[in-house]
Each structure stands twice: as C-alpha cells, then as structure tokens.
Amino acid sequence: MIALSVITLASCASKPEQKTEAESPNPFLTEYTTPFQVPPFDQIKIEHYMPAFEAGIKEQQTEIEAIVNNDETPSFQNTILPFDKSGEILDRVSNVFFNLNECLTNDEMIAIAEQVLPMLSKHGDAIMMNPKLFERIDYVYQHRNEMGLDDQQIRVVEKYHKDFIRSGAGLTKEQQAELSQINEQLSTLSLQFGNNLLKENANYKLVIDKDWNLAGLPQTSIDAAAEQAKNDGMEGKWVFTLSKPSLIPFLQFANNRHLRKQMYEAYYNRGDNNNEYDNKSLIKQMLIVQDCPLFGGGPGINHPVFV
C-alpha cells in the first residue's frame, strides 16, 4: 500500500498542469506555423493584442539599437537589410488588429486602438528621427552607386532615405519635437474619425417588410438580410446594412430605385449628419493642426477653400 501511494503521488506530480485560457500562448510572439503563414485567427484572443504591441515595440527598439551601435562602415547588409527586417512582431499584430478593427470592431478593440495609436506614433517618430540611424542610412544612400548593389537594392535604399526625410530626419530637434506632437494629435483625430464612420455603419439599418421590395436581389443577399433581421429580433423581415457584403449587392441588383438611393445616401453621408458621429469638426481640427510652417504653412484652415 505504501508503494502504491508513492506511485500515485509521483504520477500526480509528473502530470503537466493544464493551461487556463488566460495562460494560452500569445500567437503573435512566434512565427505562424499555419499554411502560407496565415494568422491563426482561432487562437487569437483580445488579451493578446496589448502584450504583443508592447513586445513588438521593445523588440524593434533593440533591433534599431543594434544597427546604430554597429561599428562597421554602413552598408546595405548591416544597415538597410536589418532595418527592413526589423519589427516582425509589430507587423504581425498590427496587420491583424487594424484590419479586424475596421470590420469586426467592438468597445474592447476601440479601447485598445485608443491606447496603442499614440504609442505607435511615438515609436515610429523615435525611429525615423533617430540621428544616428539616419546618418547610417544617409551614408549608404550617398554611396549607393559605389557598393555594387543591384537595381532592387538601390530602389530600397532610395525609398527608405526618402521615407526618413519625409518623416522629419532632416529637421532640427525643435522642429522634430513639434512634428512628433502633430503626429500624435493626428493619430488621435484619425482614430476618432474612423470610429465615427464605424459607428455610423453599425447604427444604420434598412428594414424591409414587403417581399416585393427584394425584387432583383440575389438569393444569397436575401438570405443574409433575413439572418440579420433574425439576429436583430425582427424575424420575418429583411435588414440591410452599410457593410460592403450587404450594401454592394443591394446597390447593384435591387430594382427599387428609391431604396437604392436611400442606401447610397446613407453610405455617402456618413460622418456628415450633424449628429454625435459628425466628422466635420474633426476635419477642421486636422487642418488646423497641419496649418504650420512644417507643412508649408497651408493652405490651412484659413484658406478660402475651407472657409
């Protein structure tokens, strides 16, 4: 009996602990093993985004420091190529998050976007305005025709050099600080602009309760509208929204011209309905932010075009 007890205890001790949902591995932190490296959407959870963004920023900062601290003469292989390959984690999480936030957003996604966009703006500016990094990239650019590079490599060098110039690498420290502030403001305003469009999309519904108003529509669109109505508690009716899979077939095939016009105007006038989601004031703020010497002073908000 003593021996049996020892064996039982040993087997319990050696049994691996079951991972809880909260402890599941973050799919963004490793390379995808899926066919064609498609994101494993079935494994991605809302709690994976922020840690991945933070890890991605930290990883790329380390990669940039390695480039900057390289004592070798700048070259395509030790400067341009590692810069081009930097930020893999950040690319993985950004590609998934921002695409999903455009089509399957919710309050949690919006909250993450509001937190992460200023972080990304600051991170991007720190890279593109890094004087030591730009010095190395500029050296490769100035000597690109003497390094035995092929046409594609020269194109990459020229593109990155132009990107750095356009992002403020050649500005004074005071101008860079001003530009960074502008970029952060614009990122916040752009997010608000996009959120308003998404909410306008989500709030609009064209409810049809007479089947003759469905004339001309393909059966797939009719079935989808019936399913949408059922989900909205209006079973027996048909609900069309401003999402593209619902909107486009309706505008293309519906025989009812009046309803087509109604759908088109609802889509076209998003953000211009003088309601809580109206974007006109945001557009004006964006123009004011950019009405400074760094952007050539205008046309700006006082230009006759905008008055």
N, C-alpha and C positions, 0 to 999 in steps of 0.2 A: 504493500500500500504506500509505503514511503517512496519507493522507486517510482510508482505511478504518479504520485503527487509531484515529484521532481520533474518528470517528463512533461506533465501537463503545464506546470509553471514555465518550463523552458519554451514550450511551443507557443504559449501566450506572449512571452517576452520577445520571441523572434518574429511574431506576426506584424507586418507593417501596418502603421496607422493609416486609416482611411482619410484621405484629404477631404476637407469640407469644401463647399462651393466657394467660400471666401478665400481658401488657400490654393485654389486651382492655379496652375502656372499661367503667367501672362503670355499669350501667344505673340505679342508684338516684340518680345525681348529675345526671340530666337528666330532663325530663318524658317520660313514656311516650308513644310515638307509635303504640301499638297501638290497635285498635278499642276504644272505650269506656274507654281508658286502663287496660286490664287489665295487670298486671305481666308483663313479658316473661320468663316462667319459664325459657325455653330459653336465655336469655343470662345468667341469674343463677348465679354460682358462689360457693362457700363463702368464697373470699378477698375477695369484695365486701362482706361484711357489716360487719366492723370498720371499714374506712375510711369506709364510708357512715355508720355510727353516729357516728364522730368528726367527720366533716364536717357532719353534721346538727346535732350539739350546738354546734359552732362557729358555724354559720350562725344558729341560733336565738339564741345569745348576742349576736351582732351585731345582730340584729333587735330584741331587747329593749333593748339599749343605745340604739338609735336612738329608740325610743319614750320611754325615760326622759330622754334628753337633748334632747327636743323642747321648745323654749322657749314654744311656743304654749299657750294655755289648753286643758286637756284636753277632748277631745270624743270623740264616737263615731268620727268619721272618723280622728282622729290617734292614738287610743289603743286603743279596743276593736277596731276593724276590723283594724289591723295586728297586734295581739296574736292575734286569731282566725286570721289567715292565716300566722302565724309557724310555723316548724318543718316546712316541707313535706318536706324531705329526710328528716328524722327520722320523719315519719309514713309515708313510702313504705317505708323499710327496716324499721321496726317492724311495720307491717301484714303484710309478707311473712314476716319472720323468726319472729315469735312464733306466727303461725298454722302455719307449717311445723314449728316446733319442737314443737308439740302433736301433730302427726300423722305426721311423717316425720323424727323426730329421730335423731341419732346422736351419737357421742362428740365430734365436732368442734362440732356445734351446741350441745351441752350446755356445752362449754368456753367457747364464745363467750357463752352466756347467763350463765354464772357471772362472766364478766369485765364484761359490759355492764350487768347489772342494777344493781350499786352505782353505776356511772357515771350511769345514768338517774335513779336515786333522788336522787343529789346534784344533778344538773342540774335536776330538777323542783323540788326544795326551794329552790334558788337563785333560781328564777323566782318561785315562789309566796310566798316570804318576802322578796322584794325590796321594801324600804320605799318607794322612790321610785316603783316601778311601781304598787304598791298605792295610793299616795297619788293617782296619776292616775286609777286605776280607781275609787277611792272618790269622787273629785270628780265623775266622770261619773254614778256611782250616786246621789249626793246631789242632783244637778241633772237627773236623767233626765227628769223631767216638765216641765222648762222648756226642753228642747232641740229640741222639735219632732220627736221620734222616733216611729216607728210602733210598733205593738204587738210586732212581732217583734224590733225593735231593743231595746226596753225589756226584753223577756224575756232577750235575750242579755246585756245589762248586768247584770241581776239574777242570772242564773246564774253569770257569771264572778265577781261580787262575793261570792256565797255560796261558790264554789269556793275563793277566796282566804282567806276567813275560816276555812273548814273545814280548810284546809291550813296554818294557823298564822300568817297575815299579821298578826293582831292580838295575837300573843303577844310577850312580852319577848324580848330577844336570848338570854337564858339558856334560856328555855323553847323557843325555836326550835332552839337547838343540841341540846337534849335530844330534841326531836321528830325532828330530822334523823337523829340516831343511831338512834332507834327505827325510823324508816322504812327505814334501811339494813339494820338487823337483820331486819326483817320481810321485806324483799325477798329476802334470802338464804335465810331459812327457808322462804318461799313457793316459791322455786325448788327447794329440796331436796324439799319436799312434792310438787311436781309431777313432779320427776324420779323419785321413788319410785313414783308412780302409773304413769308411763310404763314403768318397768322391770317392774312387776307385770304390766302389759298384755302386754309383749313376752315375758315368761317363761312365760305360761300358754298351753297348747295342749290342746285336747280332740281326741284322736286316735281316730278311728272306723275299725275294720277290717271291720265287718259291714255290708253294704249295707242290711239291713232297719232299721238304726238311722237311716237317712236318710229314712225314710217321712215324708211331709208337706212336705218341704223343696222349694222351687222349684229347677228345674234350674240356674239361674244360681248359686245358693248351693252346690249340689253341685259344680259345675264349679270354682268358686273354691276350695272346700276341697280338691279334688283337685290343683289347681295349687299351693296352699300346701303340701300334702304332698310334691309332687314337688320343690319348692324346698327343703324341709327334709330331703330324702333319704329319704322314705318313700313312694315311688311305689307306687300301688295302694291307698293308704289315703286317708283324708279328714281334714284338720286344720282345726279351727275355733278362732278366737282371740277375744280380748276387744275387738278393734277393732269399731266400730259396724257396718260393712258385713257383718261375719261374725256378730256377736252378735245383732243385732236380728232378722234373718230366722230365725235358729235359735230364739230365744225365742218368736217369733210363730207359726212353722209346724211345728216338729218335733213329731212325735207322741209321742216318747219322753219321758214326764214326768220320769223320773229324770235324764236327761241335761240337760233344760231346767233343772231345779233345780240341777244341778251347775254349769252355766254361769252362772246367775243369782247363785248364792252366791259364785262366784269373782270376778265383777264387783263385787258389793256389798261384799265383804270386802277389796277392795284396800287396802293400807296398814294392815291390821289383822290380820296373820297371824303376828305375833311372829317375823318374820324380819328380814333386813338392810334390807328396804324398809318396815318398820313405821313408821307416821307418828304413833303416839300420843305419843312423846316430843317430836316437833316441835310438835304441837298444844299440849302443855304449855308448851313454851318460848315459843310465840307468846302464850299467855295471860299468862305471867309478864312478858314484855316490855311488854304493854299494861296491866299492873296498876300504874298510876302515876297521879298527880294529873292529868296532861294528858288522861287518858281517864276522868276522873271517879273514879279510884281503884278501879274494879272493874266487874263482880263480881270479876274476878281469879281467880288460881289457888286462893286460899284459900276462895273461896265454896263453900258446901255442895254446890252443883250439880256442882262439879268435883272434890270430894274423893273 
